[in-house]
Amino acid sequence: MNKQERRSRERIIYDLLKSIENLGGEVIQTKLMVKTNLPHILFKRCVDELIKNQMISEKSKWNKDTEHKYYLTLDKGFIYVSKYEELMKGLDGGN
């Protein structure tokens, strides 16, 4: 993807879900935001939508006096990734 191209909403969702998977299935909020290269406001909006649609879950862990938010992919999230990859493969001519 060219640096000047804007990612579609669908691609951003895919990137978030795939990044959680690639980072071990449970990832801290900051690491996910950096990995997906999203501004905080857009990141928060997308994560809230994924939680609402039961594609990811959010949990908190405490380390000393600091709360850390973690995200995990749920079944609907895995299905989305699979379908998105099938679609992209089909559009790419099966390569």
C-alpha atoms as a printed R data frame, in Angstrom:
   type eleno elety resid chain resno       x       y      z
1  ATOM     1    CA   MET     A     1   0.000   0.000  0.000
2  ATOM     2    CA   ASN     A     2   1.296   3.427 -0.970
3  ATOM     3    CA   LYS     A     3   1.999   5.788  1.957
4  ATOM     4    CA   GLN     A     4  -0.396   8.327  0.454
5  ATOM     5    CA   GLU     A     5  -3.311   5.872  0.302
6  ATOM     6    CA   ARG     A     6  -5.846   5.979  3.097
7  ATOM     7    CA   ARG     A     7  -6.925   2.709  4.634
8  ATOM     8    CA   SER     A     8 -10.575   1.807  4.415
9  ATOM     9    CA   ARG     A     9 -12.568   1.214  7.583
10 ATOM    10    CA   GLU     A    10 -12.587  -2.494  6.734
11 ATOM    11    CA   ARG     A    11  -8.797  -2.548  6.345
12 ATOM    12    CA   ILE     A    12  -8.293  -0.751  9.668
13 ATOM    13    CA   ILE     A    13 -10.500  -3.309 11.415
14 ATOM    14    CA   TYR     A    14  -8.561  -6.115  9.731
15 ATOM    15    CA   ASP     A    15  -5.236  -4.544 10.748
16 ATOM    16    CA   LEU     A    16  -6.363  -4.269 14.383
17 ATOM    17    CA   LEU     A    17  -7.595  -7.859 14.531
18 ATOM    18    CA   LYS     A    18  -4.612  -9.304 12.671
19 ATOM    19    CA   SER     A    19  -2.182  -7.340 14.846
20 ATOM    20    CA   ILE     A    20  -3.684  -8.825 18.012
21 ATOM    21    CA   GLU     A    21  -3.258 -12.269 16.477
22 ATOM    22    CA   ASN     A    22   0.318 -11.572 15.336
23 ATOM    23    CA   LEU     A    23   1.295 -10.187 18.743
24 ATOM    24    CA   GLY     A    24   0.339 -13.380 20.554
25 ATOM    25    CA   GLY     A    25  -3.421 -13.118 20.949
26 ATOM    26    CA   GLU     A    26  -3.319 -10.777 23.938
27 ATOM    27    CA   VAL     A    27  -1.834  -7.347 23.443
28 ATOM    28    CA   ILE     A    28  -1.501  -4.211 25.525
29 ATOM    29    CA   GLN     A    29  -3.295  -1.106 24.248
30 ATOM    30    CA   THR     A    30  -0.185   1.000 23.576
31 ATOM    31    CA   LYS     A    31   1.582  -1.729 21.610
32 ATOM    32    CA   LEU     A    32  -1.528  -2.306 19.476
33 ATOM    33    CA   MET     A    33  -1.952   1.392 18.771
34 ATOM    34    CA   VAL     A    34   1.683   1.696 17.665
35 ATOM    35    CA   LYS     A    35   1.548  -1.512 15.578
36 ATOM    36    CA   THR     A    36  -1.553  -0.330 13.684
37 ATOM    37    CA   ASN     A    37  -0.255   3.237 13.298
38 ATOM    38    CA   LEU     A    38  -3.540   4.886 14.268
39 ATOM    39    CA   PRO     A    39  -4.073   8.187 16.037
40 ATOM    40    CA   HIS     A    40  -5.523   7.722 19.526
41 ATOM    41    CA   ILE     A    41  -8.989   9.078 18.698
42 ATOM    42    CA   LEU     A    42  -9.438   6.792 15.674
43 ATOM    43    CA   PHE     A    43  -7.925   3.855 17.576
44 ATOM    44    CA   LYS     A    44 -10.368   4.324 20.457
45 ATOM    45    CA   ARG     A    45 -13.349   4.665 18.120
46 ATOM    46    CA   CYS     A    46 -12.443   1.454 16.253
47 ATOM    47    CA   VAL     A    47 -11.702  -0.522 19.418
48 ATOM    48    CA   ASP     A    48 -15.014   0.553 20.959
49 ATOM    49    CA   GLU     A    49 -16.814  -0.609 17.806
50 ATOM    50    CA   LEU     A    50 -15.013  -3.971 17.862
51 ATOM    51    CA   ILE     A    51 -15.909  -4.472 21.528
52 ATOM    52    CA   LYS     A    52 -19.536  -3.508 20.897
53 ATOM    53    CA   ASN     A    53 -19.723  -5.987 18.001
54 ATOM    54    CA   GLN     A    54 -18.103  -8.713 20.130
55 ATOM    55    CA   MET     A    55 -15.086  -9.066 17.852
56 ATOM    56    CA   ILE     A    56 -12.581  -8.334 20.643
57 ATOM    57    CA   SER     A    57 -12.702  -8.161 24.408
58 ATOM    58    CA   GLU     A    58 -10.917  -5.776 26.719
59 ATOM    59    CA   LYS     A    59  -9.483  -6.709 30.061
60 ATOM    60    CA   SER     A    60  -7.448  -4.862 32.624
61 ATOM    61    CA   LYS     A    61  -4.394  -5.969 34.551
62 ATOM    62    CA   TRP     A    62  -2.755  -4.058 37.337
63 ATOM    63    CA   ASN     A    63   1.001  -3.726 37.619
64 ATOM    64    CA   LYS     A    64   1.854  -1.967 40.852
65 ATOM    65    CA   ASP     A    65  -0.464   1.075 40.782
66 ATOM    66    CA   THR     A    66  -0.921   1.207 37.012
67 ATOM    67    CA   GLU     A    67  -3.817  -0.264 35.054
68 ATOM    68    CA   HIS     A    68  -2.969  -1.782 31.685
69 ATOM    69    CA   LYS     A    69  -5.672  -2.551 29.124
70 ATOM    70    CA   TYR     A    70  -5.316  -5.681 27.014
71 ATOM    71    CA   TYR     A    71  -7.265  -6.800 23.975
72 ATOM    72    CA   LEU     A    72  -8.117 -10.334 22.878
73 ATOM    73    CA   THR     A    73  -9.699 -11.456 19.614
74 ATOM    74    CA   LEU     A    74 -13.025 -13.290 19.922
75 ATOM    75    CA   ASP     A    75 -14.650 -15.763 17.495
76 ATOM    76    CA   LYS     A    76 -16.346 -13.041 15.425
77 ATOM    77    CA   GLY     A    77 -12.982 -11.310 15.058
78 ATOM    78    CA   PHE     A    78 -11.313 -14.479 13.768
79 ATOM    79    CA   ILE     A    79 -14.167 -14.964 11.297
80 ATOM    80    CA   TYR     A    80 -13.776 -11.370 10.065
81 ATOM    81    CA   VAL     A    81 -10.030 -11.867  9.478
82 ATOM    82    CA   SER     A    82 -10.648 -15.098  7.592
83 ATOM    83    CA   LYS     A    83 -13.371 -13.598  5.376
84 ATOM    84    CA   TYR     A    84 -11.333 -10.451  4.703
85 ATOM    85    CA   GLU     A    85  -8.319 -12.522  3.650
86 ATOM    86    CA   GLU     A    86 -10.537 -14.657  1.365
87 ATOM    87    CA   LEU     A    87 -11.944 -11.523 -0.242
88 ATOM    88    CA   MET     A    88  -8.524  -9.963 -0.773
89 ATOM    89    CA   LYS     A    89  -7.188 -13.221 -2.203
90 ATOM    90    CA   GLY     A    90 -10.136 -13.347 -4.614
91 ATOM    91    CA   LEU     A    91  -9.598  -9.744 -5.694
92 ATOM    92    CA   ASP     A    92  -5.901 -10.435 -6.157
93 ATOM    93    CA   GLY     A    93  -6.655 -13.219 -8.610
94 ATOM    94    CA   GLY     A    94  -5.834 -15.969 -6.138
95 ATOM    95    CA   ASN     A    95  -2.140 -15.101 -5.839
